[in-house]
């Protein structure tokens, strides 16, 4: 797959490219997209499995997410406070939750989500998993938050980390994580609403 990339003389040259550099070049060099697949397939599969539980459904969601990333590659623009991985996880979350709703509707029943998944479902005002066109507005709002608030929102809603994982990474208790997320969401909504509805 990667051997077909003619623009670079060695694998080391390809690996030296940042994710942002790769995605920007994908529109003119589509074969470069395989680099992103190689880098993100395993972590995205891990995230999809926590939402969908079924390995087959998770694989399908990841494939769909990669397809969207490829199709929307020209829409990606690096922004302060957000990495390519944030964009990738946002797309995956949206695809996986849509798939989850479809599966549960087809089965004619409602399967229970884990509590942390309810937290990461989009709410009615800050819809950053529902519509990719809102991405720039969301990132602009995140960039106006204090760093601690922006970081905890990125960890849970964009990178898809559970509250337990955040507690471990940030060296906090679970109740402290819940409190910070609640406060950060409230502040985010105020900033988002101000920039969106003015």
C-alpha positions, 0 to 999 in steps of 0.5 A: 500500500505505502510502497506505491507512494512515488512522491517520497524516496523512503518510508522514513520520509513518509513517517516524518510527515505530520497528520496535518501535512498528510491530509492537506496533500491527500486531495492531490496525492490520494495514495498518501491516505494509507498513511493515516489509515495505518496510524489511526486504524487501531485506536479508532477501532478501539473507540468504535468498539466501546460504542458498538460492542460488536467487532464487525459493526466497529470495523464498518464504522471505522471504514465509514469514518475513513471514507468521510475523512477522505471525502472531506479532506479538502475541508480540513484546516489546521486550527489552534487547539485542535489536532488532526486526531481530534477531527478524526475522532469527531467523525468516528464518534458521529458515524458510530453513534449514528450506526448505534441508533440505526442498529437499535432501531432495526432490532426494535429495542433500545440497548443501554449505553454506558453512562460515559457514552450518554455524556459524549452524545451531542446535546441540543445546543453544542452539537459538535458530533451531529454536524461537521459544518459546525466544527470550525465554530466549535473549535473557535469556542474551545480556543476561547475557553481556559486551557483546563476547561478546553483540555477536559472537553477535548479529552472526553468529547473529541478523543473519546476518553472515558471519565476513568481514563481522564482521571488517570491522565489528569491525576484527578478523582472521578468526582473531580472529573465530573465536576470539571466536565460539567463546568466546562460544558456550561462555559462552552455553551455560553461562549458557543451561544454568544458567537453563534447567535449574535 
